Amino acid sequence: MLVCDDALAWITLTRTPALNAANVLAALERLETASGIVAASEALRERAGIPAAARDFLRHAAARPGAAERKWLQNERHHLLPITDSRYPKLLRSLTDCPIALYVAGNIDALCDPQLAVVGSRNPTPQGRDTAFDFAHYLAQRGLAITSGLAQGIDAAAHRGAATGGQTCAAAHRLRAARARLPGAARTRALRRRAAPERSEYRDPPQHDARQPHPRYSHEKLPDPLGRSHNDSPGA
């Protein structure tokens, strides 16, 4: 994305202690932009309702984005999505503790698509892992984006299943900066993979043969989680 002063200001706000969506939105009513909050005087920030701990942090050079954060923004597949952006997911915005901004890698439009969350154990049984894979694969083929975390186990199986049939969105909160090279704010990775790019968004894709094992797993095929017999097609 284009690196501008306001994008850099939003990065600063996401890493500022004591700030949350409510007091940032309140401050924006007086100071208008994220850049306005970052550049404001101590007195203006106080009048805008910025907490003392946040004001103290914003006075220091350490609050400003570093080279790694600027480099991340320069990637055309990376997007910083502040809470004021119309593409910010409405249901997420309705939460009292919603993130000030989202860090998105991939297709930003995927955030507004119909989604179904799949989460579960990090240490599932083989049948549980296959069930998550099969459900996600089937539903992604029908136009749902499968959303989950980045944990091993059920989360990973759901992402793999969705990626073979449609679209998957991975969400992580407060990744360690050493690992992500980003501030400790909410990050979302939206990935869109299509089995048949020429088809329209919700047209049924080529059917998966339930008699064949999924490519991710080599062990014996377990009973179909959607109740289909091996002679039924997924679209029946």
N, C-alpha and C positions, 0 to 999 in steps of 0.2 A: 504494500500500500504506500501511498504518498506520505512521506514523513513531514508533518507540519507541526507548528508550535502547539496547536491545540492537542494533537495526538500525544505529543511528549508531555504535555501538562496532565492529560488523563493518566498516563503511566505514573507520574508523580503522585497523583491523588490515590491511585490504587495501592501504593506502598506506604501511604501516610497513616500512622497509628491514630486511633480514636475517630477516624472518619468512617461514616457509613452512608448508605444511599440517601437516607432521610436528611442528614445534615448537609450533604453535598447538594441535593436538590434545593434545599432552603437557601444555601449560599448562592446558588446560581440565580435565584430570583433577584438578588441584589447586585451580584458581580458579573452576571450574564454568561460567562464562558469559563471553561476549565482554566484557560490561560489567565483569565481575569482573577481567579482565585489564587493561582500560583504567584502572580505578579503583584497582588495587592499588598498594601502596607499592613503592619500588625494591627493597627486600629481598625482598618476596614474589615479585615478577616474576623476580628472579634465581634464587630457589629453585625457581620453576616452570619454569626452563629458557629464559626469554626472553633472546635474545642481547644483548650489550652495546649494539650499534648500535641495536637496536630499543628498548631501555630508554631510551637517550638521546633518541631521537625522541619517545617517548611522554611525556616530561617537558614538552615544549613545547606551547604553545597551537596551533601550526600543525598539530599532529596531528589536531585536532578537525575534523569535517566543516564545510564552509562553507555559505553560503546556497544556492549552486547545487546542491549535493548534497542538501540537505534538500528543496529544491523538486522535484528529480528523484524523490525517494521519495514525494512527495505524490500523484503521478500514479497513478491506480488501475490502469493497465496496466504499471506498473513494479514490479519485484520484486527484492529482494536475497536471494539464495539461498546461505546459508553451507554449508560442507562438511558440517556436522552435520545439515542438513536431509535428510529421507528422500527428497525429490524431486531432490536433487543426483544427476546421472547416475552410475550405478555404475561404468561403464567409465572415465569421466573420473576418478572418485575413486581408481581403482586405480593411476593414474600417480603416480610418485614426485614429480613437480613439478606436481601439479594445483593449480589456483587455490584460494586460501583461500575465495573466494566468487565467485558469478556475478552479474552485473547483467543482468537479463532484462527486455526490453520486449516485451510481447505475451502470448501464451498460454503460461503456464508449464508446462502439462501436455504441451505438445509435446515437451519435453525427454525425456520418458519413452516416447515413441512409437518404434516401429521406424524406424531412420534409415539412410540410405545417403549416404556422403560423395562429392561430385563436386568435384574440384579440377583445375586445369590451367593452361595458359599464359595470360598476360595479353595476348598478341598472337596469337590463334589464326587459322587459316585460316577462311574462311567455312564450309567443310564441317565443320571441327571445332566451330565455334560452333553450327551447326545440330544436329550430333550430340549435343552436351551438352544443348541445349534439348529435343530430341526424347526422349532417354532420360529426362531429369528429368520431362518432361510425362507420359510413359507410366507411369513408376513411381510418381509421385505420385498418379495416378488409381487405382492399385492399393493405396494405403494406406501407402506409405513416405513418411516425411518426408525431403526432400532437404536435406542439410546441406553448407554450403560457407562459404568466407570471403567477404570483401566486395571482392575485387579485380575489376577490369575483365576482360573476356575470358571464359574458360570458367566461372569462378565466377558472374559476372553472368548468363550465358546459362542456367546451371542453375537459378538462382533464378527467372528469368523463366518458364522452362518449368514448374517445379514450381508456381509461383503460379497458372498458368492451369489446373492440374488438381487441386491439392490443397494441400499444406502445404510450407513451406520454412523452414529455420532457418539464420540467418546468425550466424557466430561470428567474433569479432575479439579479439585479445589485445593489451593495452597500447596502446589508442588514445591519441593525444596529448590531454592534458587540455584544451588550448585548443580542440580540435575537439569533444570529447565532453562537456566540462564535467563530467567525472567523474575520479576518481583513476585512476592507471595500473594498473588491474587488469583481469582478464579480464571481457569483457562478452559477453553472448549476446542476440541478438534472435530471438525465436521468433514467427513470424507464421503464422496459420492463415487460409487463404482457401478457401472451398468454392464449387465451381461450382453445387452443388445442396444448400443447407443442410438441406433436409428429409430427405436420404438418410442412412442409417446410416454409420458410420465407414468401413467397408471394402466397401460395395456398389459395384459398377461404376458410374461416372458416365456421362453421355451420351458417346457415342464421338466421338473426333476424326476428321474426314474427312482421311485421309492425302493425298488429292488436292489439298487446299487448302493454300496457304501459311500458316504460322503468322502471327498478327497482328503479331508483333514484327519480322518480316522481310519485305521486299518483293521480294527477289531470287528467282530461280528455285528451285523445290523440288528438293532433292537426294535421292539414294536413301535410303530409310528405314533408319535405323541398326539396327533390330531385325529386319531381313530380311523385313518384310511387303511383299507386293505392293500396289499401289494399289487392288486390288479386295478386299483383306482388311481386316476391321475390327481395331482394336487388341486386342479381346478374343478374337479367334478362336484 
